[in-house]
């Protein structure tokens, strides 16, 4: 699976869990920058998004990636 395909699977999970507005706000411009040695780096559009994303979604994203 490519990084793009992996992230699309994660996005599909979150799209079902979140309202359309929340999904669009927090996930629309995200993606996997790298996936090496079991470590995934997710890119986001700005520092504010990064901070909020880490606080609100980090553990759920990790669980989704593990699946």
N, CA, C and O of each residue as an XYZ file, in Angstrom:
268
protein
N       0.835     -1.184      0.000
C       0.000      0.000      0.000
C       0.884      1.253      0.000
O       1.890      1.308      0.706
N       0.511      2.224     -0.773
C       1.260      3.483     -0.804
C       0.829      4.371      0.367
O      -0.202      4.137      0.998
N       1.641      5.394      0.641
C       1.278      6.363      1.678
C      -0.083      6.990      1.381
O      -0.895      7.190      2.284
N      -0.315      7.291      0.129
C      -1.592      7.887     -0.267
C      -2.754      6.943      0.060
O      -3.766      7.372      0.615
N      -2.613      5.685     -0.277
C      -3.680      4.710     -0.026
C      -3.921      4.507      1.466
O      -5.062      4.390      1.911
N      -2.841      4.467      2.226
C      -2.961      4.332      3.685
C      -3.731      5.524      4.247
O      -4.655      5.354      5.042
N      -3.346      6.726      3.831
C      -4.005      7.918      4.365
C      -5.461      8.001      3.917
O      -6.306      8.476      4.676
N      -5.766      7.558      2.730
C      -7.152      7.548      2.270
C      -8.012      6.631      3.151
O      -9.173      6.938      3.425
N      -7.439      5.510      3.591
C      -8.161      4.603      4.489
C      -8.408      5.277      5.840
O      -9.488      5.141      6.414
N      -7.411      6.002      6.346
C      -7.575      6.742      7.604
C      -8.661      7.800      7.428
O      -9.553      7.927      8.267
N      -8.582      8.545      6.349
C      -9.573      9.591      6.095
C     -10.987      9.025      6.016
O     -11.930      9.643      6.510
N     -11.135      7.878      5.411
C     -12.454      7.257      5.287
C     -13.047      6.971      6.663
O     -14.244      7.163      6.877
N     -12.216      6.512      7.592
C     -12.688      6.257      8.953
C     -13.155      7.544      9.624
O     -14.225      7.588     10.230
N     -12.338      8.590      9.508
C     -12.672      9.846     10.172
C     -13.857     10.549      9.515
O     -14.612     11.254     10.185
N     -14.016     10.363      8.240
C     -15.147     10.983      7.558
C     -16.474     10.422      8.085
O     -17.486     11.122      8.113
N     -16.454      9.157      8.500
C     -17.653      8.540      9.064
C     -17.902      8.978     10.507
O     -19.048      9.014     10.955
N     -16.827      9.314     11.239
C     -16.926      9.659     12.656
C     -17.257     11.128     12.902
O     -17.906     11.458     13.895
N     -16.824     12.001     12.018
C     -16.917     13.442     12.238
C     -18.019     14.072     11.404
O     -18.475     13.507     10.410
N     -18.433     15.257     11.834
C     -19.343     16.024     10.988
C     -18.583     16.451      9.743
O     -17.352     16.484      9.736
N     -19.309     16.772      8.712
C     -18.668     17.220      7.471
C     -17.795     18.453      7.710
O     -16.691     18.548      7.174
N     -18.291     19.396      8.517
C     -17.531     20.620      8.802
C     -16.234     20.309      9.540
O     -15.183     20.845      9.187
N     -16.291     19.455     10.554
C     -15.071     19.100     11.296
C     -14.089     18.341     10.422
O     -12.885     18.594     10.454
N     -14.611     17.417      9.649
C     -13.722     16.655      8.766
C     -13.013     17.587      7.790
O     -11.799     17.499      7.609
N     -13.763     18.465      7.173
C     -13.187     19.399      6.204
C     -12.172     20.323      6.871
O     -11.096     20.558      6.322
N     -12.499     20.841      8.028
C     -11.619     21.771      8.729
C     -10.291     21.125      9.104
O      -9.233     21.712      8.873
N     -10.331     19.932      9.676
C      -9.125     19.343     10.252
C      -8.410     18.343      9.360
O      -7.222     18.098      9.572
N      -9.061     17.766      8.392
C      -8.433     16.698      7.611
C      -8.263     16.999      6.124
O      -7.520     16.294      5.441
N      -8.921     18.011      5.617
C      -8.940     18.261      4.169
C      -7.538     18.384      3.562
O      -7.272     17.794      2.515
N      -6.664     19.119      4.185
C      -5.338     19.367      3.600
C      -4.235     18.580      4.299
O      -3.100     19.048      4.389
N      -4.560     17.392      4.794
C      -3.569     16.570      5.478
C      -3.092     15.440      4.571
O      -3.711     15.132      3.552
N      -1.989     14.838      4.965
C      -1.467     13.708      4.218
C      -0.289     13.109      4.940
O       0.180     13.662      5.935
N       0.193     11.994      4.458
C       1.380     11.369      5.033
C       2.597     11.921      4.308
O       2.726     11.790      3.091
N       3.477     12.532      5.066
C       4.728     13.033      4.500
C       5.727     11.893      4.361
O       6.397     11.767      3.336
N       5.825     11.056      5.407
C       6.740      9.917      5.341
C       6.236      8.795      6.237
O       5.487      9.023      7.186
N       6.662      7.583      5.915
C       6.300      6.404      6.683
C       7.502      5.485      6.623
O       7.663      4.708      5.682
N       8.352      5.585      7.651
C       9.595      4.811      7.668
C       9.813      4.215      9.052
O       9.615      4.887     10.064
N      10.214      2.975      9.088
C      10.535      2.331     10.348
C       9.395      2.344     11.357
O       9.632      2.436     12.561
N       8.183      2.254     10.882
C       7.031      2.253     11.766
C       6.616      3.625     12.253
O       5.674      3.739     13.037
N       7.296      4.672     11.806
C       6.949      6.035     12.205
C       6.301      6.766     11.037
O       6.829      6.791      9.926
N       5.151      7.357     11.315
C       4.405      8.088     10.292
C       4.461      9.571     10.618
O       4.205      9.979     11.751
N       4.795     10.370      9.623
C       4.764     11.826      9.770
C       3.605     12.335      8.926
O       3.567     12.152      7.710
N       2.655     12.984      9.609
C       1.481     13.532      8.944
C       1.713     15.016      8.710
O       2.100     15.736      9.631
N       1.481     15.475      7.499
C       1.629     16.904      7.219
C       0.267     17.582      7.309
O      -0.760     17.030      6.913
N       0.297     18.797      7.844
C      -0.895     19.630      7.991
C      -0.561     21.019      7.464
O       0.614     21.360      7.335
N      -1.577     21.829      7.155
C      -1.315     23.090      6.466
C      -0.720     24.229      7.305
O      -0.132     25.152      6.741
N      -0.857     24.188      8.641
C      -0.348     25.304      9.431
C      -0.117     24.875     10.879
O      -0.594     23.822     11.302
N       0.618     25.693     11.637
C       0.955     25.366     13.022
C      -0.277     25.211     13.908
O      -0.328     24.308     14.743
N      -1.278     26.088     13.731
C      -2.492     25.975     14.541
C      -3.156     24.626     14.317
O      -3.579     23.968     15.268
N      -3.245     24.221     13.065
C      -3.848     22.932     12.734
C      -3.040     21.807     13.367
O      -3.607     20.851     13.896
N      -1.720     21.919     13.313
C      -0.838     20.903     13.896
C      -1.107     20.747     15.385
O      -1.260     19.629     15.877
N      -1.165     21.848     16.092
C      -1.385     21.817     17.534
C      -2.735     21.188     17.870
O      -2.813     20.311     18.730
N      -3.784     21.626     17.205
C      -5.124     21.107     17.460
C      -5.222     19.641     17.059
O      -5.812     18.830     17.774
N      -4.646     19.312     15.923
C      -4.668     17.944     15.412
C      -4.007     16.993     16.409
O      -4.529     15.914     16.689
N      -2.852     17.405     16.941
C      -2.143     16.575     17.916
C      -2.973     16.373     19.184
O      -3.047     15.261     19.707
N      -3.590     17.433     19.672
C      -4.379     17.340     20.901
C      -5.647     16.514     20.703
O      -5.988     15.677     21.538
N      -6.324     16.749     19.622
C      -7.663     16.181     19.417
C      -7.657     14.802     18.748
O      -8.470     13.945     19.095
N      -6.756     14.584     17.802
C      -6.867     13.400     16.950
C      -5.685     12.429     16.992
O      -5.766     11.348     16.410
N      -4.600     12.787     17.661
C      -3.386     11.969     17.616
C      -3.645     10.495     17.934
O      -3.304      9.618     17.139
N      -4.241     10.224     19.083
C      -4.407      8.824     19.484
C      -5.347      8.074     18.532
O      -5.118      6.900     18.242
N      -6.384      8.729     18.053
C      -7.300      8.071     17.117
C      -6.643      7.815     15.760
O      -6.914      6.800     15.118
N      -5.788      8.726     15.329
C      -5.066      8.519     14.064
C      -4.107      7.345     14.218
O      -4.002      6.508     13.321
N      -3.411      7.277     15.345
C      -2.485      6.165     15.583
C      -3.244      4.831     15.542
O      -2.799      3.879     14.902
N      -4.378      4.769     16.221
C      -5.189      3.538     16.219
C      -5.636      3.176     14.811
O      -5.613      2.006     14.430
N      -6.035      4.160     14.052
C      -6.467      3.909     12.683
C      -5.318      3.391     11.832
O      -5.488      2.457     11.049
N      -4.157      3.995     11.986
C      -2.979      3.539     11.227
C      -2.576      2.118     11.622
O      -2.127      1.342     10.779
N      -2.735      1.784     12.886
C      -2.380      0.434     13.328
C      -3.299     -0.626     12.717
O      -2.892     -1.767     12.501
N      -4.538     -0.230     12.443
C      -5.479     -1.189     11.830
C      -5.064     -1.433     10.401
O      -5.711     -2.205      9.693
